[in-house]
């Protein structure tokens, strides 16, 4: 299946406010048997860093053409967080191929 994933989606926060979010990356982990989504609401923390969130999702729903609602599930354990952080560290360590000397390689 070669379905292109829309990088933007809307969540409703606990106050009932709709917030547009952007998918940064999705991946599956054999160790947990789950699919994960790393996303941002494009806001920054006090230090100016982009706020990034992680959740597990039903991969079959995520990559289907269905308009069915995707449920974001909380990360359940410290071990699961460690696995996610390892993937993110690997992704962060990949060099980009741009020639910009001021590039922070976060694109």
C-alpha positions as CSV (number, residue, x, y, z in Angstrom):
1,X,0.0,0.0,0.0
2,X,1.5,3.3,-1.0
3,X,-0.9,5.9,0.6
4,X,0.6,9.3,1.2
5,X,0.0,10.5,4.7
6,X,-1.4,14.1,5.2
7,X,1.2,15.8,7.4
8,X,-1.4,17.9,9.2
9,X,-4.2,16.8,11.5
10,X,-6.4,18.4,14.2
11,X,-6.7,17.3,17.8
12,X,-9.1,18.5,20.4
13,X,-7.4,19.4,23.7
14,X,-8.9,18.8,27.2
15,X,-10.4,22.3,27.1
16,X,-12.3,21.5,23.8
17,X,-10.0,23.7,21.7
18,X,-9.0,22.4,18.3
19,X,-5.3,22.5,17.7
20,X,-3.6,21.9,14.3
21,X,-0.6,19.6,14.5
22,X,2.0,18.4,12.1
23,X,3.4,14.9,11.8
24,X,7.2,14.9,12.0
25,X,7.8,11.2,11.6
26,X,6.0,7.8,12.0
27,X,7.6,4.5,12.7
28,X,6.9,1.0,14.0
29,X,8.8,-0.8,16.7
30,X,9.1,-4.6,16.6
31,X,9.8,-4.6,20.3
32,X,6.4,-3.2,21.2
33,X,4.4,-4.2,18.1
34,X,3.1,-0.6,17.9
35,X,3.2,2.2,15.4
36,X,4.2,5.6,16.7
37,X,3.7,9.2,15.6
38,X,5.9,12.1,16.5
39,X,4.2,15.4,16.0
40,X,4.2,19.0,16.9
41,X,1.7,21.8,17.4
42,X,4.3,24.2,16.2
43,X,4.6,26.0,19.5
44,X,7.8,26.6,21.3
45,X,8.8,26.1,25.0
46,X,10.3,28.7,27.2
47,X,13.8,28.1,25.7
48,X,12.6,28.5,22.1
49,X,12.7,24.8,21.3
50,X,9.8,23.2,19.3
51,X,7.3,21.3,21.4
52,X,7.3,17.7,20.2
53,X,4.9,15.0,21.3
54,X,4.8,11.2,20.9
55,X,1.9,8.7,20.8
56,X,1.1,5.2,19.7
57,X,-1.5,4.8,17.0
58,X,-3.3,2.0,15.1
59,X,-1.0,1.8,12.1
60,X,-3.7,0.2,9.9
61,X,-5.9,3.2,10.4
62,X,-3.0,5.7,10.1
63,X,-2.1,4.5,6.6
64,X,-5.6,3.8,5.3
65,X,-7.7,6.0,3.0
66,X,-10.5,5.9,5.5
67,X,-11.8,9.1,7.2
68,X,-12.0,7.1,10.5
69,X,-10.8,9.0,13.5
70,X,-7.2,8.2,14.6
71,X,-6.8,7.7,18.4
72,X,-3.6,8.9,19.9
73,X,-2.6,6.6,22.8
74,X,-0.3,7.5,25.6
75,X,3.2,6.0,25.9
76,X,2.7,3.3,28.5
77,X,6.1,2.8,30.2
78,X,9.6,4.2,30.7
79,X,10.9,1.3,28.6
80,X,8.7,2.4,25.7
81,X,9.9,6.0,26.0
82,X,13.5,4.8,25.9
83,X,12.9,2.9,22.7
84,X,11.2,6.0,21.1
85,X,14.1,8.2,22.3
86,X,16.6,5.8,20.6
87,X,14.7,6.1,17.3
88,X,14.6,9.9,17.6
89,X,18.4,10.1,18.4
90,X,19.1,7.9,15.3
91,X,16.9,10.2,13.2
92,X,18.5,13.3,14.7
93,X,22.0,12.0,14.0
94,X,21.3,11.5,10.2
95,X,23.2,14.2,8.2
96,X,21.2,16.2,5.7
97,X,22.7,16.8,2.3
98,X,22.4,20.5,2.1
99,X,25.4,22.8,1.6
100,X,24.3,25.5,4.0
101,X,27.1,26.1,6.5
102,X,24.6,27.5,9.0
103,X,22.3,24.6,8.7
104,X,21.3,22.8,12.0
105,X,20.3,19.7,10.0
106,X,16.8,19.7,11.5
107,X,14.9,19.7,8.2
